[in-house]
Amino acid sequence: MQTHQLYINGTFVTSESEETIDILDPATEEVISNIPKATEEEVERAVEGAAAAQKGWEQTPAIERARIVRQLGDELEKRKDAFVSLLQEEQGKNYELATGEVDMAIDFFRYTSEWARRIEGDIVPSDRPNENILIFKKPIGVVAGIVPWNFPVFILARKVAQALTAGCALVLKPSQQTPNTAYEFTKMVDELGIVPDGVYQYVTGTGSALGNQLASHPKVDMISITGSVEAGTKVMEAAARNITKVNLELGGKAPAIVTANADLDLAVEQIKASRLLNNGQTCTNAERVYVQESIAEAFTDKLKQAFEQVSYGNPAEDHDVEMGPLVSKDRLETVEEMVAAAEEEGAVCIIGGKRADAEKGYFYEPTILANVQHDSEIIKNEIFGPVVPIVTFTDLEEAIEMGNDTEYGLSSSVYTEDIHEALKVINELKFGETYVNRENMEAVQGYHAGIRKSGLGGTDGKHGIEDFLITQAVYMQYKK
């Protein structure tokens, strides 16, 4: 069993903390590693080290930063199989998705590296004679990156690639549930020896303790967290002490609207893919489905047939399974409680609705709930499991109104062959992302951001890297 070390100022160090956290394989419930709860002094050293390295890193020519970031992606590709195996073991992803996640991470390093020489300012006409106004884009400074457990390789790539490309030193904290891939990445960084000492730091521990310390540290210039609304709220409160910038990607409660003009087979295929992706543990998953009354029975029957074909099991042992376990016992129990509460409120379980028949592991059957009331808890709160609650509607106005009736605002989707319906939904739904006739999965060159309680700022593409930059205006007078 592997015990992690911290990575501070270019060196692996054994934590002085006597407290550790066991990491479990969710398919077998066996302990596979443990991590130290870094002490306050160790986190302080990591932040101070990043702050000391910041000046040199931001003054490194953009083309050199790009070369380093791209090389990280190239090296990740060489070690792809190891990362896929670790990802399956610690998080429970099936082989196809684990492979796809590592591929996206590789692509993200390469794509983002290309933006290093495309960070551009501007020249603005002045109202005064003999003056130029120059607009500079500069690195924001030290970034603290907090990575979630559901996509621990890809979201690590998001935070590392964008920070380093923009010229920001980074202190990385992985999830306390899935740190093994992040530790493997840290070992890769150390072995390559291309990132200057201090520019990349790695600390482990609980989100509540480390998140608070990082967010409230006066030498952290931005904190980027992907996680729950609760975690984001605590980070935001801590960051307020120093008016530190926050980049928050939080929860989602994505509506999927299926109209009478939809291609039902396509809608079923894509909603199944979207809902069951990562065993239902994705913030952009279709969390609630609104189906027009006239096609509700046909849609539900087809979705039930599709769910009946889903295979599940230990993805580390069988590459062909579609679903693995939920990440933890707590997550499994939460999903059970939400389904039970929905049934008490009148929902009808069409398929699933219980733990899967397995000797060990946190497996839950793919589940469809019909006759769900729009004001029920399972419609309001994030499920984060393989459960589809279905609500019917009469006309599109009603569907849009129900879709917007949420505290969240990350992802949404619509299924229709009518371009007028699609455009109406696109224009009237209030979400950071809307997908038309396809599953909810973003692209590296797009933009991933939410509104309301789904977060602040965003990531991916040219707009994402701008979050790691500040704008400086220079008013330059010159003599005649």
Sequence and secondary structure as in RCSB ss.txt:
>XXXX:A:sequence
MQTHQLYINGTFVTSESEETIDILDPATEEVISNIPKATEEEVERAVEGAAAAQKGWEQTPAIERARIVRQLGDE
LEKRKDAFVSLLQEEQGKNYELATGEVDMAIDFFRYTSEWARRIEGDIVPSDRPNENILIFKKPIGVVAGIVPWN
FPVFILARKVAQALTAGCALVLKPSQQTPNTAYEFTKMVDELGIVPDGVYQYVTGTGSALGNQLASHPKVDMISI
TGSVEAGTKVMEAAARNITKVNLELGGKAPAIVTANADLDLAVEQIKASRLLNNGQTCTNAERVYVQESIAEAFT
DKLKQAFEQVSYGNPAEDHDVEMGPLVSKDRLETVEEMVAAAEEEGAVCIIGGKRADAEKGYFYEPTILANVQHD
SEIIKNEIFGPVVPIVTFTDLEEAIEMGNDTEYGLSSSVYTEDIHEALKVINELKFGETYVNRENMEAVQGYHAG
IRKSGLGGTDGKHGIEDFLITQAVYMQYKK
>XXXX:A:secstr
 EE  EEETTEEE    S EEEEE TTT  EEEEEE   HHHHHHHHHHHHHHHHHHHTS HHHHHHHHHHHHHH
HHHTHHHHHHHHHHHH   HHHHHHHHHHHHHHHHHHHTTGGG   EEEE SSTTEEEEEEEEE   EEEE  SS
STTHHHHHHHHHHHHHT  EEEE  SSS HHHHHHHHHHHHH  S TTTEEE  S HHHHHHHHHH TT  EEEE
ES HHHHHHHHHHHTTTT EEEEE    EEEEE TTS HHHHHHHHHHHHHGGGG  TTSEEEEEEEHHHHHHHH
HHHHHHHHT  BS TTT TT SB   S HHHHHHHHHHHHHHHHTT EEEE  SB S SSS  B  EEEES  TT
SHHHHS   SSEEEEEEESSHHHHHHHHH SS  S  EEE S HHHHHHHHHH   S  EESS S   TTS EE 
 GGGEESEESHHHHHHTTEEEEEEEEE   
